[in-house]
Amino acid sequence: MACKNCLVLELQFEILLQGNQNISMIDIVMEHFKRRGLMIKKEKDLLIIKESGTREFLDFSRDFMEIDKIYFRFDNKDWEPISEIETILDMQWIDEVIRRNAVVSYSQPIVNAKEEIEAYEILSRFTREDHSLIYPNEIFSAARSRGRLYALDRLCRMAAVRYSAVLNKKTFINFIPTSIYSPEFCLQSTIKLANQLQIDPNQFVFEVVESDKVEDVEHLKTILNYYNEKGFQYALDDVGEGYSTLEMLLDLQPHYMKLDIKYVQGVSVDSEKQKVAKLFLKKAFEINAIPLAEGVECREDFEWLKQSGYQLFQGYLFGKPSVVPQR
């Protein structure tokens, strides 16, 4: 049976009413919804309403109730003022993007010191029904607000695995660890697809993104250990930001360390960035991680990083993301 997080079902909201006036209106609200043919249930002091009836309730509450004493939540999240629910309703378009599998995989080359392509990072881009592109920040923000982060992350991972079959090179695939509940359950479809396509697990490098938002490091280690057991490698992205301290690099033992773009661009002329770049390079060698500099856009930075000991490089200097792999 599929996990509900894999499915894109209609949201269901719990509504908490406070204040005598609001509580006294419960039966009237129930009757109004029944007349309109909209689903509503009562559980103790809560109303349960499907998304299709939420705007109706919002309009009703604005006219007849004390709206500042009404709260909502879904998927056992924190309670929020009912006025905030419109943001979630306005993001409903993300559900259709996921249902249509409207993701296109792009690849960006990763090169060695001789500027030979060693690997590719696969990046996901999303399209509207008119085929126009949706910016990644926009789509992931919408997914997060509606609790669709896992469904979107899974869609991207599966598309990336399929795309990697034509690359015949090491492939970096992003994943969001905060979206994964249980690696044994949530990641089994990814493993199964890779096996079906007969792709050597060693070809994949699963790249931790949004590392600065990971609070449960032990859970992240469980995910990475699962990937490791299956023969995959993993990379730590944006090193130098968030929790990715020198101690955490030692704790997580990634196969690849990707230096954050803010320490790459301009590093050839910035002594402070040079200190950070050298510090993390030293730690990468200590834990046998391959150091990779991302966001390289000028040759001066590339030459400085190369001379300092960085082994892999990614950025517009070597190629932009494209649907057709750069050879």
Contacts in CASP RR format, 6 or more apart in sequence:
PFRMAT RR
TARGET T0000
AUTHOR 0000-0000-0000
METHOD contacts of the structure
MODEL  1
MACKNCLVLELQFEILLQGNQNISMIDIVMEHFKRRGLMIKKEKDLLIIK
ESGTREFLDFSRDFMEIDKIYFRFDNKDWEPISEIETILDMQWIDEVIRR
NAVVSYSQPIVNAKEEIEAYEILSRFTREDHSLIYPNEIFSAARSRGRLY
ALDRLCRMAAVRYSAVLNKKTFINFIPTSIYSPEFCLQSTIKLANQLQID
PNQFVFEVVESDKVEDVEHLKTILNYYNEKGFQYALDDVGEGYSTLEMLL
DLQPHYMKLDIKYVQGVSVDSEKQKVAKLFLKKAFEINAIPLAEGVECRE
DFEWLKQSGYQLFQGYLFGKPSVVPQR
3 150 0 8 1.000
3 181 0 8 1.000
3 185 0 8 1.000
3 186 0 8 1.000
5 150 0 8 1.000
5 151 0 8 1.000
5 181 0 8 1.000
5 186 0 8 1.000
6 150 0 8 1.000
6 151 0 8 1.000
6 154 0 8 1.000
7 151 0 8 1.000
8 95 0 8 1.000
8 98 0 8 1.000
8 99 0 8 1.000
8 148 0 8 1.000
8 151 0 8 1.000
10 50 0 8 1.000
10 51 0 8 1.000
10 52 0 8 1.000
11 50 0 8 1.000
11 51 0 8 1.000
11 74 0 8 1.000
11 88 0 8 1.000
11 146 0 8 1.000
12 48 0 8 1.000
12 49 0 8 1.000
12 50 0 8 1.000
12 51 0 8 1.000
12 74 0 8 1.000
13 48 0 8 1.000
13 49 0 8 1.000
13 50 0 8 1.000
13 51 0 8 1.000
13 54 0 8 1.000
13 72 0 8 1.000
13 73 0 8 1.000
13 74 0 8 1.000
13 85 0 8 1.000
14 46 0 8 1.000
14 47 0 8 1.000
14 48 0 8 1.000
14 72 0 8 1.000
14 73 0 8 1.000
14 74 0 8 1.000
15 46 0 8 1.000
15 47 0 8 1.000
15 48 0 8 1.000
15 49 0 8 1.000
15 57 0 8 1.000
15 70 0 8 1.000
15 71 0 8 1.000
15 72 0 8 1.000
15 82 0 8 1.000
16 45 0 8 1.000
16 46 0 8 1.000
16 70 0 8 1.000
16 71 0 8 1.000
16 72 0 8 1.000
16 73 0 8 1.000
16 79 0 8 1.000
17 23 0 8 1.000
17 25 0 8 1.000
17 26 0 8 1.000
17 45 0 8 1.000
17 47 0 8 1.000
17 65 0 8 1.000
17 69 0 8 1.000
17 70 0 8 1.000
18 69 0 8 1.000
18 70 0 8 1.000
18 71 0 8 1.000
19 66 0 8 1.000
19 69 0 8 1.000
21 65 0 8 1.000
21 66 0 8 1.000
22 65 0 8 1.000
22 66 0 8 1.000
22 69 0 8 1.000
22 70 0 8 1.000
23 45 0 8 1.000
25 64 0 8 1.000
25 65 0 8 1.000
26 42 0 8 1.000
26 47 0 8 1.000
28 64 0 8 1.000
29 40 0 8 1.000
29 47 0 8 1.000
29 57 0 8 1.000
29 60 0 8 1.000
30 40 0 8 1.000
30 42 0 8 1.000
30 47 0 8 1.000
32 60 0 8 1.000
33 39 0 8 1.000
33 40 0 8 1.000
33 49 0 8 1.000
33 53 0 8 1.000
33 56 0 8 1.000
33 57 0 8 1.000
34 40 0 8 1.000
36 56 0 8 1.000
38 49 0 8 1.000
38 50 0 8 1.000
38 52 0 8 1.000
38 53 0 8 1.000
38 56 0 8 1.000
39 49 0 8 1.000
39 50 0 8 1.000
39 52 0 8 1.000
39 53 0 8 1.000
40 47 0 8 1.000
40 48 0 8 1.000
40 49 0 8 1.000
40 53 0 8 1.000
41 47 0 8 1.000
41 48 0 8 1.000
42 48 0 8 1.000
47 57 0 8 1.000
49 57 0 8 1.000
51 89 0 8 1.000
51 92 0 8 1.000
54 85 0 8 1.000
54 89 0 8 1.000
55 89 0 8 1.000
58 82 0 8 1.000
58 85 0 8 1.000
58 86 0 8 1.000
61 67 0 8 1.000
61 70 0 8 1.000
61 82 0 8 1.000
67 82 0 8 1.000
67 83 0 8 1.000
68 81 0 8 1.000
70 81 0 8 1.000
70 82 0 8 1.000
71 79 0 8 1.000
71 80 0 8 1.000
71 81 0 8 1.000
71 82 0 8 1.000
72 79 0 8 1.000
72 80 0 8 1.000
72 81 0 8 1.000
72 82 0 8 1.000
72 84 0 8 1.000
72 85 0 8 1.000
73 79 0 8 1.000
73 80 0 8 1.000
74 88 0 8 1.000
74 147 0 8 1.000
75 147 0 8 1.000
87 145 0 8 1.000
88 145 0 8 1.000
88 146 0 8 1.000
91 141 0 8 1.000
91 142 0 8 1.000
91 145 0 8 1.000
91 146 0 8 1.000
92 146 0 8 1.000
93 142 0 8 1.000
94 139 0 8 1.000
94 142 0 8 1.000
94 143 0 8 1.000
94 146 0 8 1.000
94 148 0 8 1.000
94 152 0 8 1.000
95 146 0 8 1.000
95 148 0 8 1.000
96 102 0 8 1.000
96 129 0 8 1.000
97 103 0 8 1.000
97 126 0 8 1.000
97 127 0 8 1.000
97 128 0 8 1.000
97 134 0 8 1.000
97 139 0 8 1.000
97 152 0 8 1.000
98 143 0 8 1.000
98 148 0 8 1.000
98 151 0 8 1.000
98 152 0 8 1.000
98 155 0 8 1.000
100 129 0 8 1.000
101 155 0 8 1.000
101 159 0 8 1.000
102 126 0 8 1.000
102 127 0 8 1.000
102 128 0 8 1.000
102 129 0 8 1.000
103 124 0 8 1.000
103 125 0 8 1.000
103 126 0 8 1.000
103 127 0 8 1.000
103 155 0 8 1.000
103 156 0 8 1.000
103 159 0 8 1.000
104 124 0 8 1.000
104 125 0 8 1.000
104 126 0 8 1.000
104 127 0 8 1.000
104 159 0 8 1.000
104 323 0 8 1.000
105 122 0 8 1.000
105 123 0 8 1.000
105 124 0 8 1.000
105 125 0 8 1.000
105 159 0 8 1.000
105 160 0 8 1.000
105 162 0 8 1.000
105 163 0 8 1.000
105 323 0 8 1.000
106 122 0 8 1.000
106 123 0 8 1.000
106 124 0 8 1.000
106 125 0 8 1.000
106 321 0 8 1.000
106 322 0 8 1.000
106 323 0 8 1.000
107 120 0 8 1.000
107 121 0 8 1.000
107 122 0 8 1.000
107 123 0 8 1.000
107 163 0 8 1.000
107 167 0 8 1.000
107 321 0 8 1.000
107 322 0 8 1.000
107 323 0 8 1.000
107 325 0 8 1.000
107 326 0 8 1.000
108 120 0 8 1.000
108 121 0 8 1.000
108 123 0 8 1.000
108 314 0 8 1.000
108 315 0 8 1.000
108 319 0 8 1.000
108 320 0 8 1.000
108 321 0 8 1.000
108 322 0 8 1.000
108 326 0 8 1.000
109 117 0 8 1.000
109 119 0 8 1.000
109 120 0 8 1.000
109 314 0 8 1.000
109 318 0 8 1.000
109 319 0 8 1.000
109 325 0 8 1.000
109 326 0 8 1.000
110 117 0 8 1.000
110 118 0 8 1.000
110 119 0 8 1.000
110 120 0 8 1.000
110 121 0 8 1.000
110 170 0 8 1.000
110 172 0 8 1.000
110 292 0 8 1.000
110 312 0 8 1.000
110 313 0 8 1.000
110 314 0 8 1.000
110 318 0 8 1.000
111 117 0 8 1.000
111 118 0 8 1.000
111 312 0 8 1.000
111 313 0 8 1.000
111 314 0 8 1.000
111 318 0 8 1.000
112 118 0 8 1.000
112 311 0 8 1.000
112 312 0 8 1.000
112 313 0 8 1.000
113 306 0 8 1.000
113 311 0 8 1.000
113 313 0 8 1.000
115 318 0 8 1.000
117 169 0 8 1.000
117 326 0 8 1.000
117 327 0 8 1.000
118 169 0 8 1.000
118 170 0 8 1.000
118 312 0 8 1.000
119 169 0 8 1.000
119 170 0 8 1.000
119 171 0 8 1.000
119 172 0 8 1.000
119 205 0 8 1.000
119 312 0 8 1.000
120 164 0 8 1.000
120 167 0 8 1.000
120 169 0 8 1.000
120 170 0 8 1.000
120 171 0 8 1.000
120 172 0 8 1.000
120 325 0 8 1.000
121 171 0 8 1.000
121 172 0 8 1.000
121 174 0 8 1.000
121 207 0 8 1.000
121 314 0 8 1.000
122 160 0 8 1.000
122 163 0 8 1.000
122 164 0 8 1.000
122 171 0 8 1.000
122 172 0 8 1.000
122 173 0 8 1.000
122 174 0 8 1.000
123 174 0 8 1.000
123 321 0 8 1.000
124 136 0 8 1.000
124 156 0 8 1.000
124 159 0 8 1.000
124 160 0 8 1.000
124 174 0 8 1.000
125 133 0 8 1.000
125 134 0 8 1.000
125 136 0 8 1.000
125 321 0 8 1.000
126 133 0 8 1.000
126 134 0 8 1.000
126 136 0 8 1.000
126 139 0 8 1.000
127 133 0 8 1.000
127 134 0 8 1.000
128 134 0 8 1.000
139 152 0 8 1.000
140 149 0 8 1.000
140 152 0 8 1.000
142 148 0 8 1.000
143 149 0 8 1.000
143 151 0 8 1.000
143 152 0 8 1.000
149 176 0 8 1.000
149 178 0 8 1.000
149 179 0 8 1.000
150 179 0 8 1.000
150 180 0 8 1.000
150 181 0 8 1.000
150 186 0 8 1.000
152 179 0 8 1.000
153 175 0 8 1.000
153 176 0 8 1.000
153 179 0 8 1.000
153 180 0 8 1.000
154 186 0 8 1.000
154 189 0 8 1.000
154 190 0 8 1.000
156 174 0 8 1.000
157 173 0 8 1.000
157 175 0 8 1.000
157 190 0 8 1.000
158 189 0 8 1.000
158 190 0 8 1.000
158 193 0 8 1.000
160 171 0 8 1.000
160 173 0 8 1.000
160 174 0 8 1.000
161 173 0 8 1.000
161 190 0 8 1.000
161 193 0 8 1.000
161 194 0 8 1.000
161 197 0 8 1.000
161 199 0 8 1.000
161 204 0 8 1.000
162 193 0 8 1.000
162 197 0 8 1.000
164 171 0 8 1.000
164 173 0 8 1.000
164 199 0 8 1.000
164 203 0 8 1.000
164 204 0 8 1.000
165 197 0 8 1.000
165 199 0 8 1.000
166 325 0 8 1.000
167 325 0 8 1.000
169 203 0 8 1.000
170 203 0 8 1.000
170 204 0 8 1.000
170 205 0 8 1.000
171 203 0 8 1.000
171 204 0 8 1.000
171 205 0 8 1.000
172 205 0 8 1.000
172 206 0 8 1.000
172 207 0 8 1.000
172 235 0 8 1.000
172 256 0 8 1.000
173 204 0 8 1.000
173 205 0 8 1.000
173 206 0 8 1.000
173 207 0 8 1.000
174 206 0 8 1.000
174 207 0 8 1.000
174 209 0 8 1.000
174 237 0 8 1.000
175 206 0 8 1.000
175 207 0 8 1.000
175 208 0 8 1.000
175 209 0 8 1.000
176 209 0 8 1.000
176 210 0 8 1.000
177 208 0 8 1.000
177 210 0 8 1.000
177 214 0 8 1.000
177 219 0 8 1.000
177 220 0 8 1.000
177 223 0 8 1.000
178 210 0 8 1.000
178 213 0 8 1.000
178 214 0 8 1.000
180 186 0 8 1.000
180 187 0 8 1.000
180 223 0 8 1.000
183 222 0 8 1.000
183 223 0 8 1.000
183 226 0 8 1.000
183 227 0 8 1.000
184 226 0 8 1.000
187 223 0 8 1.000
187 226 0 8 1.000
187 227 0 8 1.000
191 230 0 8 1.000
194 201 0 8 1.000
194 204 0 8 1.000
201 230 0 8 1.000
201 231 0 8 1.000
201 232 0 8 1.000
202 231 0 8 1.000
202 232 0 8 1.000
202 233 0 8 1.000
204 232 0 8 1.000
204 233 0 8 1.000
205 232 0 8 1.000
205 233 0 8 1.000
205 234 0 8 1.000
205 235 0 8 1.000
205 255 0 8 1.000
205 256 0 8 1.000
206 227 0 8 1.000
206 232 0 8 1.000
206 233 0 8 1.000
206 234 0 8 1.000
206 235 0 8 1.000
207 234 0 8 1.000
207 235 0 8 1.000
207 236 0 8 1.000
207 237 0 8 1.000
207 256 0 8 1.000
207 258 0 8 1.000
208 214 0 8 1.000
208 220 0 8 1.000
208 224 0 8 1.000
208 234 0 8 1.000
208 235 0 8 1.000
208 236 0 8 1.000
208 237 0 8 1.000
208 254 0 8 1.000
209 237 0 8 1.000
209 238 0 8 1.000
211 236 0 8 1.000
211 237 0 8 1.000
211 238 0 8 1.000
211 241 0 8 1.000
211 242 0 8 1.000
211 243 0 8 1.000
211 244 0 8 1.000
212 238 0 8 1.000
212 241 0 8 1.000
212 242 0 8 1.000
212 243 0 8 1.000
212 244 0 8 1.000
214 220 0 8 1.000
214 243 0 8 1.000
217 243 0 8 1.000
217 248 0 8 1.000
217 251 0 8 1.000
217 252 0 8 1.000
220 252 0 8 1.000
221 251 0 8 1.000
221 252 0 8 1.000
224 234 0 8 1.000
224 252 0 8 1.000
224 254 0 8 1.000
227 233 0 8 1.000
227 234 0 8 1.000
228 234 0 8 1.000
233 255 0 8 1.000
233 256 0 8 1.000
234 254 0 8 1.000
234 255 0 8 1.000
234 256 0 8 1.000
235 254 0 8 1.000
235 255 0 8 1.000
235 256 0 8 1.000
235 257 0 8 1.000
235 258 0 8 1.000
235 292 0 8 1.000
236 244 0 8 1.000
236 249 0 8 1.000
236 252 0 8 1.000
236 254 0 8 1.000
236 256 0 8 1.000
236 257 0 8 1.000
236 258 0 8 1.000
236 289 0 8 1.000
237 258 0 8 1.000
237 260 0 8 1.000
237 294 0 8 1.000
238 244 0 8 1.000
238 258 0 8 1.000
238 260 0 8 1.000
238 261 0 8 1.000
239 249 0 8 1.000
239 257 0 8 1.000
239 258 0 8 1.000
239 259 0 8 1.000
239 260 0 8 1.000
239 280 0 8 1.000
240 259 0 8 1.000
240 260 0 8 1.000
240 263 0 8 1.000
240 276 0 8 1.000
240 280 0 8 1.000
241 260 0 8 1.000
241 262 0 8 1.000
246 279 0 8 1.000
246 280 0 8 1.000
246 283 0 8 1.000
249 257 0 8 1.000
249 280 0 8 1.000
249 283 0 8 1.000
249 284 0 8 1.000
249 287 0 8 1.000
249 289 0 8 1.000
250 283 0 8 1.000
250 286 0 8 1.000
250 287 0 8 1.000
253 287 0 8 1.000
253 289 0 8 1.000
254 287 0 8 1.000
254 289 0 8 1.000
255 289 0 8 1.000
255 290 0 8 1.000
256 289 0 8 1.000
256 290 0 8 1.000
256 291 0 8 1.000
256 292 0 8 1.000
256 312 0 8 1.000
257 280 0 8 1.000
257 283 0 8 1.000
257 284 0 8 1.000
257 289 0 8 1.000
257 290 0 8 1.000
257 291 0 8 1.000
257 292 0 8 1.000
258 292 0 8 1.000
258 293 0 8 1.000
258 294 0 8 1.000
258 314 0 8 1.000
259 277 0 8 1.000
259 280 0 8 1.000
259 281 0 8 1.000
259 291 0 8 1.000
259 292 0 8 1.000
259 293 0 8 1.000
259 294 0 8 1.000
259 310 0 8 1.000
260 294 0 8 1.000
261 294 0 8 1.000
261 295 0 8 1.000
262 273 0 8 1.000
263 273 0 8 1.000
263 276 0 8 1.000
263 277 0 8 1.000
263 280 0 8 1.000
264 273 0 8 1.000
264 277 0 8 1.000
264 293 0 8 1.000
264 294 0 8 1.000
264 295 0 8 1.000
264 296 0 8 1.000
264 301 0 8 1.000
264 305 0 8 1.000
265 295 0 8 1.000
265 296 0 8 1.000
265 297 0 8 1.000
265 298 0 8 1.000
265 301 0 8 1.000
266 273 0 8 1.000
266 298 0 8 1.000
266 300 0 8 1.000
266 301 0 8 1.000
267 273 0 8 1.000
267 274 0 8 1.000
267 277 0 8 1.000
267 301 0 8 1.000
267 304 0 8 1.000
267 305 0 8 1.000
268 298 0 8 1.000
268 300 0 8 1.000
268 301 0 8 1.000
268 303 0 8 1.000
268 304 0 8 1.000
269 300 0 8 1.000
274 304 0 8 1.000
274 308 0 8 1.000
277 293 0 8 1.000
277 305 0 8 1.000
277 308 0 8 1.000
277 310 0 8 1.000
278 308 0 8 1.000
280 291 0 8 1.000
281 291 0 8 1.000
281 308 0 8 1.000
281 309 0 8 1.000
281 310 0 8 1.000
284 290 0 8 1.000
284 291 0 8 1.000
285 291 0 8 1.000
290 311 0 8 1.000
290 312 0 8 1.000
291 309 0 8 1.000
291 310 0 8 1.000
291 311 0 8 1.000
291 312 0 8 1.000
292 310 0 8 1.000
292 311 0 8 1.000
292 312 0 8 1.000
292 313 0 8 1.000
292 314 0 8 1.000
293 301 0 8 1.000
293 305 0 8 1.000
293 310 0 8 1.000
293 312 0 8 1.000
293 313 0 8 1.000
293 314 0 8 1.000
294 313 0 8 1.000
294 314 0 8 1.000
294 315 0 8 1.000
295 314 0 8 1.000
295 315 0 8 1.000
295 316 0 8 1.000
296 302 0 8 1.000
296 305 0 8 1.000
296 313 0 8 1.000
296 314 0 8 1.000
296 315 0 8 1.000
296 316 0 8 1.000
296 317 0 8 1.000
296 318 0 8 1.000
297 315 0 8 1.000
297 316 0 8 1.000
297 317 0 8 1.000
298 317 0 8 1.000
299 317 0 8 1.000
302 313 0 8 1.000
302 317 0 8 1.000
305 313 0 8 1.000
306 313 0 8 1.000
319 326 0 8 1.000
END
